Structure formats: structure tokens, C-alpha cells
Amino acid sequence: MEVEKSINRDAVSGAGDSGTSSRSFATLLTWLSDHETPVFLIATSNNHLRLPPEFLRKGRFDELWWLDLPTEAERQEIFSVLLTKNNRDTTKYDLKKLAKEATDLTGAEIENVIVSAMFDRFALDGKEITTTNLMDEINKTMPFAKTAAEDLAKMRETAKGKLRTATSSGIVKTLEANRTRSVDLANLSM
């Protein structure tokens, strides 16, 4: 479950109930700041803008990540994983073509493309899906990136400088930045 469904600005304001939500939220914030036991806590959010700022302040979590839409290489891998999950032989599909055509699709949308193509193909003639069937489904799909383009742009802009990028290219950039910083620090100590 996404954390913003239960912990959001409205839910923790106390306006929607007798104050139970805001007291529970305060207890969680205190625990996040003061716990001494080793705990690995992961919270996901589809819209970090709905979360209260005190929940996202430095120190509550070890790290906050921004996971943007998948890159072309990531979409190719997503197709491979999901086709395999659905017992399909990936060598029978043009994964590069699918990944290129699926620009702006999320992983969940790619999964729905595959499932829809399988249902449609089975309903028509009971045959195996093809790259063409998948391409047809991609073209029928209106991605979140287009239906909520303004929201996505606002989330991206807000994430800049506040959240670490978690795409494969972002991790590479972060590693390169850390490597450069290490070199700069080494030069400073000389």
C-alpha cells in the first residue's frame, strides 16, 4: 500500500476525525526519530506531494528516492521479466521494438499491456501473442504520464535536489558524482 493513502496532509491534520490520525502520526514520527533497534523500513508513495513535510524531513528515513518512468533499457527488461512471468518465451518477441514503442509507460502499464494482449488473443483465436499484438495494446494504452502530465511534472520538479534518483541512469550519475567528490576530497587533503 502506498503510504500517502493513510499518511497525507488531510489525514494527519486532525480535521477528518477526533484526532486519532494525528496522534498516531505523531507516534510514528517519534518512533522514526528515536528508535534504536535495527529496522529496515520501506514506504512507497505514488505522489510524494501529498505527504506531510515533517514526514519527509532529513533523518526520518535514511534515504528518499525518486523513481521516474523507466528508461528504454529498463522497459526492455520489464517486458522480459513480465513475459517470462507469464510463461512466454522472450526470444519470440522484439523486446527492443516494444521498449521503444512503450515510451511513457510505467511497469504496471506494461504489465497490463501484456495481460490485455493475452486476453484479446485468446478470445479471438486462442493463439499465442505476438510482438504485433503487444504493439497494438501499447498504442491503445493512454499512459499516466499523459493523463496526469501536470502532476508528474510537478512531482519531478519537487523531487529535484530533494530526492535521490533511482533509475539505472540516475544510480550511475550518483555513483559518478560520489566518485568525483571522493577525488576532489583526496585532492584537497594533499
N, C-alpha and C positions, 0 to 999 in steps of 0.2 A: 504494500500500500504506500502511496506517496504521502510524505509527511505533511504536505500543505493541506491535505484533506482534513486533518484533525488539529494541526497546529498552524493556524493562519491568523492574520491580523484581527479578523472579526471574531473568531472562536475564542481567542485568549483575551479579548478586551473586557469580558465580563458582561457585555451588553446582551448576549444571547441567552444567558442562563443566570442562575443565582450566584455566580462567581466560582462555581466548581471548576470550570475550564481554566480560568486564570490562576486559581490556586494550584491546580495540577501542573500547569505550565511553569509556575514559579518553582515548584518542587523539582521538576525536570531540569530547569536551568541551574538550580543549586547543585543538583547531583552532577550535571555535566561539568561544572566548575570545580567541585570538591572531591569527587570520587578518587579513591586511592587504589582500588583493586584494578588489575589489568582487564580491561574490557575492550572488545573490538565492536564498535557500534557503527552501523552504516544506515544512513537515512537517504532516501531518494525523493526527488521533487520534479514534477513536470513544469512547475512555474515557481522559481525561487523568489519572484517579486511578491508573492502572496505571503511569504514568511515574515514574521516579525523581526526587525533588525537585531534585537537583543539575542535572538536565537542564532544568528549568523556571525555574531562578533567573534573576533580572534580569541582563541582559547576554548571555545565551546567544543569545537571539533579540531582534530589535528590538522585536517586539510579540507578545503571546499573545492570541488571540481566542477567545471563546466564541460558537459558532453554535448557537443554540437551535432548537427546532422552528419551521418557517415560520409567519408570521402569515397571516391570511386573505388579505390583498392579495398576499403572496408566494406562497401556494398557488395563487391565481388565475393569477399569472404563470407558475408552474411548469407548471400544466395547459396554458397557452397554448403555452409553449415545447415541451413534450413532445408535445402533439398535433400541432404543426407538424412536429416532428422525425419523427413517424410519418405524415407526409403527410396529415394531416386538416385540414379547413377549420374553424378555430376559431369562425367565425361560426355554425356549426351546433350549437354547444354552449352551454349555460347555465353559463359559467365561474364566475359569482358563486355559483350554487347548488352547484356542485361544490366550490368552495373552502370554502364554509360547512360543507358536509357532511363534508369531509375533515379536520376538526379532529383534531389529534394525529398526522397522517400526516407522515412525512418525505418529502423529494423522491424518494428511492428507492422508498418505498412507493407514492407517486403514480404513478411510472413503472410499477410492477408492476400497479397497478390498470388502467392503460391497456392494457398488453400482455395481461393476463388477459382483459379485456373484448374485445379484438380476437380472441384465440384462441377464446373461447367463442362469440362472434357468428359467426365464420367457420365454426366446427364445426357450429353449429346450422343456419344457412341461407345463409351466405356474404354476408350483408348488412353494411352499414355500421353501426358502433357508434353508439349514441345517448347522450344525457345519462342516460337511464334505465338503460342497460346499465352505464355508469360508476358511477352511484349504487349499483346492485346490488353491484358489485365493491367499492366503498368500504365498504358495510355488511358484506361478507364478510371484510374485512381486519381482523385484530387488530394494531393498531399497536404498535411498540416502546415507545411512551410508556405503554402499558398493561401489556404483558408484562414490562417492566423498570422499572416506575414507581418503585420504591425506588432503583434505581441512578441513574435520571435525576434524581430529587430530590436525591440525594447529590452528583451531578456539578454540578447547578445551584447548590447551596448552597456547594460548594467553589469554584466559579467566581466567586462574588460577591466583588468587591473585588480579585481576583487576575487575572482575565482581562477584556479589553475585549469588550463585546457587539458582535456583528457582524450583527445583524438590521437591517433597514431602520429600524425604530423605534429600535433601540439606537444606530445611527450618528447619527440625528437628535438623540437625547439627548446623545451625546458631543459633537457639534458645538455644541449649545446650551450645554452645560457649559463648553466651551472659550471660547465667545463671552462667557459671563458672567464667566469667570475673567479674560479679557482686559480687560473693562470694569472689574472690580474692581482689577486691576493698574494700569490707567490712572488710576483714582480715587486709588489710593494714591500715585502719583507726583506728584500735584498739590500 
